[in-house]
Amino acid sequence: MSEVGEDILVASGLRKNYTLGSREVEVLRGIDVRVRRGEALVIVGASGAGKSTLLHLLGGLDAPSAGDVSLDGASLFGMSSAARTKLRNERLGFVFQSYNLLPELDALENVCLPALLRSRARDGVACGIKRRRTATRGNCAGPDESARFGAGGRADGQSGFEDG
């Protein structure tokens, strides 16, 4: 694990090309990024500039045409797809612009879903998973999560999780 201020995410020489019909489209060309523990990173640019493509590469969701990304010194693209998936589940989080949330779940349940999938709650927030169909505002563990995130905030007052 990195110490405070040490590199946590490093991307070097990232390139991404897509083939559209017989044409090769270069989206990213030689991107270098270095993020230190505790830093915040903002990526801005015009629509179509490659921001989402860069984020997908930095998070290991898509492979670069060239270059590499490492998280805490481990190369994302030097590991298997299964190892990358496990790393994303345990170490990275994504909030997408307009999709990939399950409309049947409220905000807290959507946030807790990865913890459910790996069969353990994280940071002391156990989202009423054992009482999935009867979860209401009061039975999510942790200080004020149910009020802040609207646990059980559906019209029927129930969680969207299925028993199983």
Secondary structure, 3 states (H helix, E strand, C coil): CCCCCCEEEEEEEEEEEEEECCEEEEEEEEEEEEEECCCCCCCCCCCCCCHHHHHHHHCCCCCCCEEEEEECCEEHHHCCHHHHHHHHHHHCCCCCCCCCCCCCCCHHHHHHHHHHHCCCCECCECCCHHHHHHCCCCCCCCCCHHHHHCCCCCCCCCCCCCCC
